[in-house]
Amino acid sequence: MKFLAVTLITDSRDPVTGALTPTRERFREVVAAAELAEELGFDGFGVGERHERPFLSSSPPVVLGHIAALTRRIRLFTAVTTLSLLDPVRAYEDYATLDHLSDGRLELMIGKGNGTAQRELFHVTPEDQWERNAEGYELFRRIWREDKVTAEPRFRPALAGAEVLPRPFQRNLRVWHGSATSRESVDLAARYGDPLFSANVTHPIGPYAELIRYYRERWEHYGHDPAHAVVGAGTAGYHAAPTSQQAVRAYRPAFARYLAFHEQQGLEPVFPTLEDFVERSSALIGSPQQVIEKVHRYHGEFGHTALHLQAEAGGLSTAEHRASLELFQSEIAPVLRREIPDPSFPDFQGARPCPASPSGSSTSSRSRPVPPPPRPSTTASTSPGGRRPSATPATGSPSTT
């Protein structure tokens, strides 16, 4: 199993004084969290993308570019890139540049994103957001793979033999599709043979398990090998301590912050008490053994082989959060890595550079409609990481679609 630390960069208040943390300091905290994640041995660090309050994550490629300069090993994720709001040409330019600056450590999660305010900011309607997301990804994907592109998209000007630079470092960028509530994003992931990352943060396990089952059904429908279907999942919260009593007691301020956020947004919390949150949500709060057992229960429903934790303290003290992450890497992660297989990616550990193309070469073609990709080669890795989940009962339960 692989482990990511993820942040949406909320515009947070000091847990003691209630004052907003200065924006410059918030970004410094995010960078420090990324450096800590690499130091402790996490496989990836993800930055979300939101364009409305209370988030400061409107420019993940800039943040990740800075983190790339300060780290060497950890893979860099978006969580998620909101292609329904973006020009796919500009998005490609930003991320191809980041791909080089990070020496090929980039991986994307894409999705339409959440939030009425950011949709209105970019003049996107509920009626066209799914089409924008699909078209944006199809065009982004072609630009990444083709030296010159001719296309007549609906939501941006046409391209005629367009050469978009720089060409990427990686031959094949791994793109995960973020999923929270919609079958549209799940079907898009299955169609292209891409991995799925379930948000798994807002509700109990049921709706997320249903979408993952649908993903595996659509994966087979499009002719892909079931052994290569890869799923990741988020967590609603994390804090581990030597005993469950210590973990729950320490997490109460963080849960109070969760309730305050819902009140500020005018939302009814799905989990009204901390005890309910620990029991029915995907939050991993307890002793190391309790955390391991809960991940296994979810794995029984999801068959997931990647997991994300919150990268920042979120109501815990800095010392408590660091100690909890250290405990995760020393007592929890080694067990889960041993007992749950890695994602079935033959090259997950490292990118291969994309060879330079002769000037003027072109593989352009009309982009609409875009056919489904070919069936993956049967010579690829057949690790059981993408196998169907078992029917193990489960209890309890990054800005996706």
SVG drawing of the C-alpha trace seen along z (x, -y; Angstrom):
<svg xmlns="http://www.w3.org/2000/svg" viewBox="-28 -38 44 50">
<polyline fill="none" stroke="black" stroke-width="0.4" points="0.0,0.0 1.1,-3.6 0.5,-6.6 -0.1,-10.2 -0.3,-13.3 -2.8,-15.8 -3.8,-19.4 -6.5,-21.7 -4.7,-24.8 -7.6,-26.1 -7.5,-29.7 -7.3,-28.6 -7.6,-30.3 -5.4,-30.0 -7.0,-27.3 -6.2,-29.4 -6.8,-33.1 -9.2,-32.6 -7.1,-34.9 -6.6,-34.0 -3.1,-32.7 -1.3,-35.2 -1.4,-33.8 2.4,-33.8 2.6,-31.7 0.0,-29.3 2.0,-28.6 5.1,-28.1 3.2,-25.6 2.2,-23.7 5.8,-23.6 7.0,-22.4 4.3,-19.7 5.6,-18.5 9.2,-18.4 8.0,-16.4 6.1,-14.0 9.3,-13.2 11.4,-13.0 9.0,-10.4 8.7,-8.3 5.4,-9.1 5.1,-8.1 3.3,-11.3 2.3,-14.8 -0.9,-16.3 -2.2,-19.9 -5.9,-20.5 -7.3,-23.1 -10.2,-25.3 -11.2,-28.8 -13.4,-30.0 -13.4,-30.6 -12.1,-29.2 -9.3,-27.8 -6.0,-29.3 -5.2,-26.4 -6.0,-28.3 -2.6,-27.6 -1.3,-24.1 1.4,-24.0 3.1,-27.0 3.0,-25.5 4.1,-22.1 6.9,-23.7 8.3,-25.3 8.0,-22.0 9.7,-20.2 12.8,-22.4 13.0,-21.5 12.4,-17.7 14.0,-14.9 12.1,-11.7 8.4,-12.2 5.9,-12.2 3.9,-15.3 0.1,-15.1 -2.8,-17.5 -5.9,-16.7 -7.7,-17.6 -7.0,-19.6 -10.3,-21.1 -10.3,-20.7 -13.9,-21.7 -12.7,-25.3 -9.4,-25.4 -8.2,-25.8 -6.6,-22.4 -3.8,-24.0 -2.7,-26.3 -3.1,-23.5 -0.9,-21.3 1.8,-24.0 1.8,-24.4 2.0,-20.7 4.5,-19.8 6.8,-22.5 6.3,-21.1 7.0,-17.6 10.5,-18.8 11.2,-20.8 10.3,-17.7 12.3,-15.3 9.2,-13.4 7.7,-13.1 4.3,-14.5 1.0,-12.7 -2.4,-14.3 -5.8,-13.8 -8.5,-15.4 -12.1,-16.2 -14.8,-18.8 -14.4,-20.2 -16.9,-21.3 -18.4,-24.7 -20.9,-27.1 -18.8,-30.2 -15.8,-28.8 -18.1,-27.6 -19.7,-31.1 -16.2,-32.7 -15.3,-30.8 -18.8,-31.0 -19.3,-27.2 -22.9,-26.0 -24.2,-22.8 -25.4,-21.7 -22.1,-21.9 -19.5,-21.1 -19.4,-17.4 -18.9,-17.9 -16.2,-20.5 -14.4,-18.1 -14.5,-15.3 -13.5,-17.5 -10.8,-19.2 -9.2,-15.8 -9.5,-14.4 -7.7,-17.4 -5.1,-17.6 -4.4,-13.9 -3.8,-14.3 -1.5,-17.3 0.6,-15.3 1.0,-12.5 1.1,-14.2 3.7,-16.7 1.1,-18.6 -2.7,-18.6 -5.6,-19.5 -8.9,-19.6 -12.3,-21.4 -13.4,-21.4 -16.6,-23.0 -15.4,-25.0 -12.2,-26.6 -10.9,-27.8 -10.0,-25.2 -6.4,-24.0 -4.8,-23.5 -1.5,-21.7 -0.8,-23.3 2.5,-22.6 2.3,-23.1 5.6,-23.5 7.4,-22.3 7.1,-18.7 6.8,-16.6 9.5,-14.8 7.4,-11.6 6.3,-9.5 3.0,-8.7 1.7,-10.9 -0.3,-8.9 -3.7,-10.6 -6.1,-9.6 -9.7,-10.5 -11.2,-12.0 -14.6,-10.7 -17.0,-11.6 -20.6,-11.3 -20.8,-11.0 -20.9,-8.2 -19.6,-10.5 -16.1,-10.8 -16.0,-7.1 -17.0,-6.2 -14.4,-8.6 -11.6,-6.9 -12.7,-3.5 -13.0,-4.5 -9.4,-5.6 -8.0,-2.8 -7.0,-5.3 -6.9,-4.8 -9.7,-6.1 -9.3,-8.0 -12.3,-8.0 -12.8,-11.0 -14.2,-8.9 -14.4,-11.8 -18.0,-13.1 -20.3,-10.1 -20.2,-6.6 -18.7,-3.9 -21.8,-2.9 -21.9,-5.5 -18.2,-5.3 -18.2,-1.5 -21.0,-1.6 -19.1,-3.9 -16.0,-1.8 -18.0,1.3 -19.4,-0.7 -15.8,-1.7 -14.8,2.0 -17.9,2.9 -17.2,0.1 -13.5,1.0 -14.4,4.5 -17.0,3.0 -14.3,1.0 -12.2,4.2 -9.5,3.6 -7.9,6.4 -9.6,6.5 -6.2,7.1 -5.1,3.6 -7.9,1.6 -6.4,-0.6 -8.2,-2.4 -7.1,-4.9 -9.2,-6.3 -9.1,-9.3 -9.7,-9.5 -11.9,-12.0 -9.2,-12.5 -6.2,-10.8 -4.7,-10.7 -3.0,-7.7 -1.6,-7.4 -0.4,-4.5 -3.9,-4.0 -7.4,-4.7 -8.3,-6.8 -5.3,-9.1 -6.0,-9.4 -9.7,-10.3 -9.0,-12.8 -6.3,-14.5 -8.5,-14.7 -11.4,-16.5 -10.1,-20.0 -9.8,-18.9 -13.4,-17.6 -14.6,-20.8 -13.0,-22.5 -14.8,-20.1 -18.2,-21.1 -17.3,-24.8 -16.5,-24.5 -19.9,-23.0 -21.6,-25.7 -19.8,-28.4 -20.9,-26.8 -24.5,-26.4 -24.2,-22.6 -25.5,-19.9 -22.7,-17.6 -23.1,-14.0 -21.4,-12.8 -22.7,-15.0 -20.5,-13.6 -16.8,-12.6 -17.8,-9.1 -20.0,-8.8 -17.2,-10.3 -14.7,-7.7 -17.2,-4.8 -18.9,-5.6 -16.6,-7.9 -13.4,-6.9 -11.4,-8.8 -8.5,-6.8 -8.5,-7.7 -7.2,-5.2 -4.3,-3.0 -2.0,-1.7 -3.8,1.7 -7.2,0.0 -6.0,-2.0 -4.7,1.1 -7.9,3.0 -10.1,0.1 -8.0,-0.2 -8.4,3.5 -12.2,3.2 -12.3,0.5 -9.9,2.5 -12.4,5.3 -15.0,3.1 -12.8,1.0 -9.8,3.1 -7.8,-0.1 -4.0,-0.1 -3.3,-3.8 -4.5,-5.9 -4.3,-9.6 -4.0,-11.2 -4.4,-14.9 -1.0,-16.5 -1.6,-19.3 -2.4,-19.4 -6.0,-20.7 -6.7,-21.5 -4.0,-19.3 -0.8,-20.8 2.2,-20.6 3.9,-18.3 0.9,-16.0 0.5,-15.9 4.2,-15.1 4.2,-12.4 1.0,-10.8 2.6,-10.8 5.8,-9.3 3.7,-6.6 2.0,-5.9 5.3,-5.4 6.9,-3.3 4.0,-1.0 1.1,-1.3 2.5,-1.8 5.0,1.2 2.1,3.6 -0.2,2.2 2.6,2.2 3.3,5.9 -0.4,7.0 -1.9,4.9 -0.2,5.0 1.0,2.0 -0.8,0.5 -0.2,2.6 1.9,0.0 5.2,1.4 6.9,-2.0 5.4,-3.6 8.8,-4.1 10.2,-6.3 9.4,-8.1 11.1,-7.6 12.0,-10.7 10.1,-11.3 12.4,-11.3 12.6,-14.5 10.6,-14.5 12.0,-15.7 11.0,-19.3 7.9,-19.5 6.7,-16.0 3.0,-15.6 0.5,-12.9 -2.5,-15.2 -6.0,-14.2 -9.5,-15.5 -10.4,-15.1 -14.2,-14.7 -15.3,-12.1 -12.4,-10.6 -12.4,-6.7 -11.7,-4.7 -8.1,-3.7 -6.9,-0.3 -6.9,2.7 -3.8,2.6 -1.1,5.1 -1.4,8.4 2.3,8.4 1.9,5.6 2.2,6.2 -0.4,8.5 0.0,7.6 -3.2,8.3 -3.3,4.7 -6.3,4.1 -8.2,7.3 -11.9,7.2 -12.6,6.4 -13.9,9.2 -17.2,9.1 -15.6,8.4 -18.1,6.5 -17.1,2.9 -18.1,0.6 -17.5,-3.1 -17.2,-5.0 -9.1,-15.8 -12.2,-18.1 -13.4,-15.7 -16.4,-15.1"/>
</svg>
